[in-house]
Amino acid sequence: MLRSSLIAASSFALMASAAAQTPQQLNAVHKVPGAVKHAGIYHVATGTWTRTGGSAVSNFGASDIVYSNTATSGYFTTAGGNAGFGSGAENFDEGGLPGTTNGNTFAGGAGPNRDEYNINGFSYAYCDNSAAGLSGWTFNFYASYDPCTLGTAPDGSATVTGFPAAGGCWVVDIDLTGSEICLEADGGALAPGWDDDPDFDSFGWSFIYAGSGAGTAGPLLVGDPVATDPTYVLGGLPLDGSNTYYGAVSACNSLGSGFLTQDFWWLEDPTGASTNCYFFGGYSNNNGCGGPSNPYASFYMEMLAEPGSCGSPTIGTIYCNSNPNSTGVNTSMSLLGSASAAANDLTMVAGNLPTGTFGFFLYSGTQGFAANPGGSQGNLCVGGAIGRFVGAGQIKNSGAGSEISLSTAASEWDLGALPAPTGSVAAMAGDSANFQAWHRDSVAGTAVSNFSDGITVTWQ
């Protein structure tokens, strides 16, 4: 692969490779000017924000973290960003979304449990010297990507504008609910299965500046991925991919290590003049968890996916509506997966909850209706023998994503053991089941409770 180099001297400068006609003498890497702030969650479908005081990515609905490249180096780059070298360029980075055939050993993790990921959110970090509210980015995602090659048609895209700037640096969580992106594991359909070669096993993602600001802007650079790998820090061989649902927990301040991420990125200049593969002159990790002395040529990105596979169908019928909760809308209830009792593939999801509230699901073979039971603000839609999903790990917090869920794929519940007052019952073909969620709420500072809509399904 042809790579150009960003050579470190008294400052970092962009240098073209020997094959280029004229070296580019432009500052490309800068120290982060201050604390990196968290802007909250931006909801693409509605163009609205959920503001939070800190990163909420780990509480983003019921999502799994499937890729985490978040070991920040303290630098950001304007190469390929706005008003910098290659301004308006599409910049590609790579990583790995492992599948069930992956040959690596994930220390401390159970390994991947599926071969495709329905990406419903991601977290990105950048600096922008433009005026406040003028930043923005276009993101493209590629299931199959050979690093340092020309980009093909993306598998999904999102453009976000009106983001914070004003000379600061920000982490933004971007909610793709309603426009999820399906990415296949291990390099996607063009290179199916695990090849133990990042040229075949990588996915790709890219950014293009889409804001209206005139200041320099670019992404945060991460540190050497193995600097956060627990086995590496403890003196063993590196196994990157930490802080994901399948990987080990990082030994370095919960910073993810970016599975299959490499020390270069591809830039496609719209003029064609600077289209090439670049890096920052190498790196040296001589500081343990403190990170390398040079920034790694990779960009901050954390990706989240729904627990089920792509295209999990919505099943069941809403038969009973509750009342609006304190957010002003009804708590929704949905079932994703299969109505087959034998398949045991179903996810219950309650959405539109107040943020940071606790809740759990209810089950009954009988429908019912009771308005405001026990002083609740909602309606109880199940009757008869009501079972409660209150076992270990089943009481959930809605976090900043305003959602709770239980998935059979994650072994959080089982259709062979639906809760009942005197034990459990098994789902049987031909029987009907009714589900609802209960959750805490508040009105004018007074603690109350509420319910979701009620949904019914007939097992096949």
N, C-alpha and C positions, 0 to 999 in steps of 0.2 A: 504494500500500500504506500502511496506517496503521501507524506505528511509534511506540512510546513511547521515551523517551530516558533513558539513564543518564548524567546530567550530571556532569562532573568539576569539583569545586571544591577546597577544602582536602582533602577526601576524596571518593570517588565516592559519589554518592547516587542512589537510584532515583527517577525522577520520571515521572509519567504524562504522557501527551500532553494537549494542550489539550482534547481531546474527553472526557477522563476527568473524573469528578466531583470526586475528591479525590486530590491527589498523594500518592504513597507515599514517605515520607522514611525510607528504610532503607539502611544501608550494604550495598552489593552487591559491591564489589570490594575485595580485600585483597592486600597484598604476600605473596608466597610466603614462609613463615616461615624457611626454610632450604633446604638442598640437597634436590633432588627425587631420591628413591631409586628404584632399580629392584627391583621385588618378584620378578621372574622370570616364568616362563610358567605360567599356570593352564590345565590341561587340563579342559575342560568335561565331556567324556565320562566321565572317571574321577574328577573332583573332586580331582586331585592337582596338585602343583607340580613344576616343574623350576626350581630356584633358580640364579640366575646372578649374576655380579658386576657386570654392566652390561647395557645393552640388547641383546637378542639378536634383535631383530626382523628384522635383515638376514640372519640365518642361520636363519630360521624354516622349516625343511624346504627344499622346493624351490620356495618361493612367489615370486611376483612382487609387488613393492610397487605397488599400483594407485592408491592415494590416500595422500598424505602431507601432513598439516596439522600440523606439529610445530615451527614457529618460535615457541617460548614467549616470552611477554611479561614474565614475572616476576610475574604476577598470577594469582589464581584468583577465582572468583565464587561467592557463596552464593545469588544470585538464582535461584530455582527449584530450589535444592538442598535438603538436609536442614536443618530448623530455620531456614530463611531465607524470604525473600519467595517466595510461591508454593510452599511446601514440599509435596512430593508431586506436583508438576507434571511433565508430560512436556515435555521441552525439545528442540526440533528444530533441527538445523543442516543445512546443505546442502553439496554438493560435486559434482564432476564425475568420471564414469567414462567416458572417451572411447571411441568406437568407430571403426571403419575409415572411416566417412564424415565424421569430424571435419574441419572446415575450417581449424582452427588449424595453425600451423607450430610444431612442437616442436623448438626449437633444441637441437642436440646429441643428439637422440633419433631413433629410427627411426619413431616414430609407433605408434599402437595396432595390435595384430595380431589382435584379436578383438572381438566385439560382445556378449559376455556374460562374466561373471566369477564363478567359483565361490569365494566368499569362505571361506577356511579359517582365518582368524585376523585379529585386529586388536589395536591397542595404544591404551590409554586412560590419561589422566593426571588425577589428582584430589588434593585435600587433604581431610582428615577429622579433626575434633577429637574424635571419639568415642574410646571405649576401644579398646585393641588388638584387632584381629581382628573388629571389628563392622561394618566398612564393606561395602557391596554395592550393586549396580546392576542395573537391567534395561535392556537395549539393544534397540532396534527398528531395522530397516533397511527402506528403501523405495526400490524401483527407480525409481519415478516420484514426484517431489515438487516441487510448485510452492512456492517459498520463501514463508514467512509466510502459510500457509494451514492450515486444519484438517487434522489427520492422517487418513489412511485406514487400512485394514487393512495391517499390515506384511507384507513378503515374507519376513521371518525375524526371530527374536528369540532373545535369550539372557539369562538371569538368573544372576548370580554373587553369592555372599555369602561372608562370613567373610574379607573382605579386610583388609589392614593399615590401621590408623588411627593412634591414639595421638598426635594432633596433628601428624602429618607429611604429606608430599606424596609421591605414588608414581606411577610408571609401571608398568603391568601389561600384559603380553602375554597375550592370551586365545586359546587354541587351540580352534578349532571342529571339529577333525577328527571325523568321524562325524555332524556336524550342520551341514554347510556350508550357506551361504546363496547362492543364485543371484541376481545382480543384472545386469540388462541395461544396456548402455551408453546414453549420450546421452538419459537421461530415461526409459528403459524402454519398455514396450509401449504406454503411454498417449500417448507422444510420440516415436515411433520416428524415428531418423535425426537428423542434426545440424541444429539450427535457428539456431545462433549466438545463442541467447537463453537465459540461465540459468533463466528461468521454465519453459522446456520441456526443457532439457538436464540438469537437476540430478537427482541422487539425494538421498535424505534419510536421516538417522539421528537417533536420539533417545536420551535417557537419563532414567531415573526412579530416584531413590534407593530401594534395596531392602534396605539394611542394617538392623541392629537397634540402631545407636548413636543417642544423643540429641544429640550434638554437631553443630555446623554442618559442612556438607560441600558440596563443589561441584567442578566441573572446572577444570583449568588453562586459562587463556585464551591464545590465540596472538597473535603480533604480526601486523602488516600483511603479508599474503602476498607482495606484490611486494618487500618488504624482502629476501627471500632469493632473488629471481629473478636469475639471472646477467646477463641482458641489462639489467635495471633497474640493478643495482649498478654495472655498467660504463658506464652512461650512456645505454642504449638504452630502447626501449619495453618494458614488462613482458610476459612470457609466462609466466604462472604454471603450476604443475603440475610443478615440479622434483622431483627425487629419486624418481621413479617409473620403472617399466620402460620407459615410452614417452617420458619427459620429460628435460629437461636436468639435469645435475648442479648442485646449488645452489652458489653462490659463497660462502655464509655458513655455514660449520661444518656442512655436511651436513644442514641443516634444510629440510624440505619446505615448499612454498609453497601447498598446498591448492588444486588446480585448481577454478575456478568458485566458490570460497568467497566469500561476501559479508559485509558488515559489519552483520549483524543476526541475530537468532534468534527463533523462535516459541515461546511458552510457552503450554501448555494447563493452566490451573489447574483442579484437580478441583472447586473451588467455583464456577468460572466468573467469579469476581470480577476476576481479573487476566489472563485470557486475552488475549494481545495479542502484537505484534511489538516487540522491544526492541533498542536498541543503546546504546553508551556515549558518546554525545555527539560522535561523530566521532573521527578519529584523525589524527595528523600524523607521518609518517615523516621525521624530520629527523636521523636518527642512522645512516643507512646500514645495515650489517649488524647494528648494535646494536639495531635495531628502532625502532618508533614511540614517541612520548612517552605516548600513550594506548594501552591494550590494545584489540585488535580484538575485535569481538563474535562470536567463533567459538571453538570448543572443540578441544582437542588430540585428534587421531584419526589413526591410520595403519592402512590396511587392506591385507590380503594376499590373494592368490588363487592357486589352483593354475594351473600353466601351460596346461592344456587348457581346453576349454569346459565349461559345465555339463552334467552328465549323461553325461560320458564313461564308457562302460560298461567294467566290468572284464572282461577276456577272459583266456583261457588256463586251464590246469589245473595245480595243484601236484602234482608227481609224486615229489618227493623232499624229505625234511625234513632240515634241519641240526640241530645241537645248540644248546642255549641259549648265548647270549653272556654277557658279564660283567654284564649287567643282569638276568639270570635268565630271559629269554625268548628264543625263536628270532628271528633276524633275518628279517623277512617279505619277500616278493617279490611284486609285482603288476604287471600290465600294464593301462594305461588307454588306451582309444581304439578303433581299428578293426583287425580282423584282415586287412583288405584290403591286399595288397601294393601295389596301385596308389594307394591313398589316402595312404600314407605319413604316417599320423596315429597315433602311438603314443608313450606315455610309460612308461618303466620306473621303478618306484619300489621302493626298499628301505627298510623302516621298522624301528622298534624297535632301532636301532643305539645303541651308547654315544654320548654327546654328544661333539662335537668330535673325531670320528675320521675318518680318510680311507678312502675305498673306491672301487671301480670295478666295472663290470659285465662279465660274461663271456657269450659266445655260442658255441653249437655246434649243428650239425645232428644231433648224436648225443648220446643220453643216456648217463650213466655213473654210477658210484658208487665213490668212494675215501674211506675213513674216515681222517680226520686226516692228510691229505697234507702232507709236509714239516713235521710237528709242529703243524699247525693244530689248533684246537679244534673245527673243524667238519668237514663232509663235502662233498667235491667231487661235484657232481651232473651235470656235463657231461663228455663224453669225446670221443675222436677228435680232430679238428682244432679246437682251442679258440682263439677270438679274444678279444682283450681290448680293452675300450673305454678306451684310455689316451692318446688324442690330446689336442690342445689343448682345455682346458676340460672334459674328460671325467672326470678324477679329481676327486671331490667330497669336501667336508667335511660331516659330518652336522650340525654346529653344535649349537645348543640344541634344535632340533626333532627330533633323532635320526632324520634321514631324508636320503637322497640320491636324486636322480632325473636322468634324461636324457630330453629331449623332442624329438621331431622337429619340433614346432611352433616350437620355439626354435632350430631348425637346429643342435642339438647332436649329432644323428646322423641317419642316412638309411637307409631300408630298401633302398635301391639299393646300399648299400656297407657291408654287415655285415662286421665285422673277421674276418680269417682269418690263420693263421700266414704265408701266402705272399702276402698282399694283401687283397682283399675279395671278397665274393660278394653277389649281389642276391637279395632275397626273391622267390620264385616261387610262384604259386598252386599249392596241392597239397603243397608242401614243409612239413616241420615244423621249427620252430626252438625251441631250448631256451636259457633265460636264467637267470643266477644272479648274485649280487653277492658280491664278496670285500671284506673290510674289516679294518682293524687293530683289535686288542683288547688287553686286558691281564688277567693273572691274578696277584693278589698282588703287583702292581708289576712283573711280568715281561711284556715285550712279546710278544704272540702274534698270531695272525690267526684269522679265523672266516669263515663263509660264510652266505648266506641260504638259504632254501628254494629248490628248483629249480622252474621253471615252464615249461610247454610250450605252444605255440600252432601251429596249422596255418593257413598263409596261404591266403587266399581269392582 
